[in-house]
């Protein structure tokens, strides 16, 4: 077993590497630009939401607050009539503050790297060869960075193309993480 404290450098550097990879994937490469579309009359929808007093939050429409109300014929008719969906409203001012968003993203990457290190430290001895470390930390990285996209497509209506791109991004993060851990694994 390897002490988790011996893995502080790969934890930090893998998070930094994934942060840089994320910048390239989202800001440089064009593949995510088609993930989200605009509404036909965006201004009218935004005005309507403002007029209704909608605040930042997660909404489902039509809304069924409990399992019993899902059987209500009125709700069923609303579902059939459509559109049905999920609405995520965020604070517009907060969205302009990318510093906070990027800081939270980096903290997520550190946390994911920490748990990947925990798994590797519990299963791999000191001196494990590069490819074995790469295999274990890479598999853990795919779990950490990719698997949630399936859930988003299945339950939350994400397009499969957007989900598959997120899965591919997660594989890139996993490869970066695995490379760093393999390179810096204690001897």
N, C-alpha and C positions, 0 to 999 in steps of 0.2 A: 504494500500500500504506500501511497505517496501522501504526505501531509498537504492539505489544501493550501496552507500558507506558502508552500513551495511553488505554487502555481499562480501567484499574484501577477507575475509578468505576462504569461500567456493569456490570463483573463483580461488584463488591461489591453494588451496589443491586439488580441482578437476582436475586442469591442471597437477599438480604433480602426482596425482593418475593415470591419463590417460597416462602420459609419462611413468610411471613404467609399466602399463599394456601393452603399446605399445612395450616396451622392451621385455617383456615376450612373447607377441604374435609373434614378428618378430625375436627375437634372440634365444629364448629358445625352443618354440614349433615348430614342423616341418611343420605345415600345409601350410606355404607360400613358401616353397622351390621349389615347382613345378609350381609356378605362371608364371615364365619366363623361356623360353627355349633358347638354343644357336642355332645359324645358322649352317648349315652343314659344311661350310668352313668359319668360322668366320674371320680368318686372311685375306683371299682373299677379303671378303666384306669390312673389315676395310681398307685394302690397296686401294681398289677401291674408297672408300669414301674419303680417304686422297688424292688420285690422282686427284679427282674431285674438291678438295678444299672445301669440305663440312665443314661448321662451325656449332657450337652448334645452335640448333634451332628445330622447329617443321616443318616436311615436310609431304606432301601427294603425293602419286604416284599412277597412273599418275596424274599430277597436272592440275587442271582446275581453272585458276585465276578468272573466273567470270561465272555466270550462262549460258551465251550464249555459251561459249566454251565447256560446258558439252554436247552440241549437236553435236560437231565436230565428224564426222565418224572416224577420226584417233584416237581420245581419246577413243571413244566407243570401237574400236578394241583393243586398249591397255588394257582397263578394262577387256574385254573378255579374252584376252590372258593371263593376269595376270603375275606375282602376283601384286595385288593392296594392298595398305596399308598405314600406317602411320609410319613415322620414327621419333624418338625423339633422337636427338644427344645432348649430354651434354659434358661439359668440363671435361675431364678425371682427370686433376689435382684437380679440384674443388670437384669431387666425392670422392677423397681421403681425403678431409677435412670434416670428419664427424662432427666435432665440429660446423661448420657453419650450416650444415644440421639439426643437432639436436636442435640447438638454434632456427632456423626458425620454426621447428616443435613445439617446446615448446611455441613460440609466437603464433602460430596458435591455440594451445590448450587453451592458455590464452584468446585469442580473442573469441573462441567458448564459453568458460565458461562465459565470460563477457556477450555475447548476450543471453545465457541461463539464466543468472542472471537477465538481463534486462527484459526478458519475465516473469520470475517468480515474480520479484519485482512488475511488473505492474499488475499482476493478482492474487497474493496471499497475504493476509494480514499477519501481524505479528501473531505468535502463531498458524499458520496453522499446522495441525498434520503431522507427518512424512510421512505417506502414500500418502497424497494429494500432498505434495511437491515432493515426489519421482515420482508420476505419471506425474506431469506437467514437471518437469525438465528432467525426463527420456524420455518423448515423444520429447521434444525439443532436447535432446541429440541424439536421433535416427535421427532426421531430420538433425542435424549438422554433424554427423559422418558417416551416412550410405547411405543416398539417392543419393549422387553423384555417387556411384558405379553403379547404374542402368543406368545412363546416359553414363558412360564409356563403359558399355557392349552394349548398344543400338547403340550409335553413333561412338564409337572409336574402336570397335572390340575387347574389352577385352573379354577373355573367361568368360563364365557364372560361371565357378567354381571359378575363381579368384575374380569375382565381388561378388559372394555369400560369400566368405571368408572375403572380405572387409566389407560387410554388417554385418556379424557376429562380426567382430572386432569392428565395430561401435556400435553395441548393447552392447558389453562389456564396451566400453568407456562411453556409455549412462548410464549403470547401476552404474559404478563407480561415475560418475557425480551426478546422482540422489541420491545415497547413501550419498555422502558428503553434498549435499544441504539439504537433509532431516535431517541429523544429526545436521547440524550447522544453521538451519533456526532460525532466531531471534524470541524470545518469547515475 
